[in-house]
């Protein structure tokens, strides 16, 4: 929006600012599939560690979901993720699909995010409005032409 004022003219403008979400690490996890290795590393605050799915994910396939807990119900405004792939010696700046769902009752899941991001860096994903939730679940889509092992270096909740 632009406003053009004439010399000596004043106008009052009401502006609504969107606050930057404070980020919160999960309080724990649930791994319905036992083949997520070191899932606690996905929320330890350390980019030198990671959780990874032990089996190579084929092109066009998703990893199984891994669930991240936020303790008591919180108003979730988004997510901050850092994804990668194995081996860590290869280029991490690859496209990866990410699917994140949230639940307020622990049973009924609502699709929150489903898009392609670039791995190997922090990515902030914001919801249109805060949602009261007790946990989120994440899975990664392999959008590459070859199979690879998917990793989660870090996952955080944005809270209001």
Protein Blocks (a to p, Z undefined) as FASTA:
>chain_A
ZZdddehiacdddddddddddddddfbdcdfblkbghkllmmnopakbccddfbacdehi
acddddddehjadddfbdcdddddddfkbcfbbcddddddddfklmaccdfbdcdddehi
acddddfbdcddfbdcdddddfbfbdcddddfbdcdddZZ
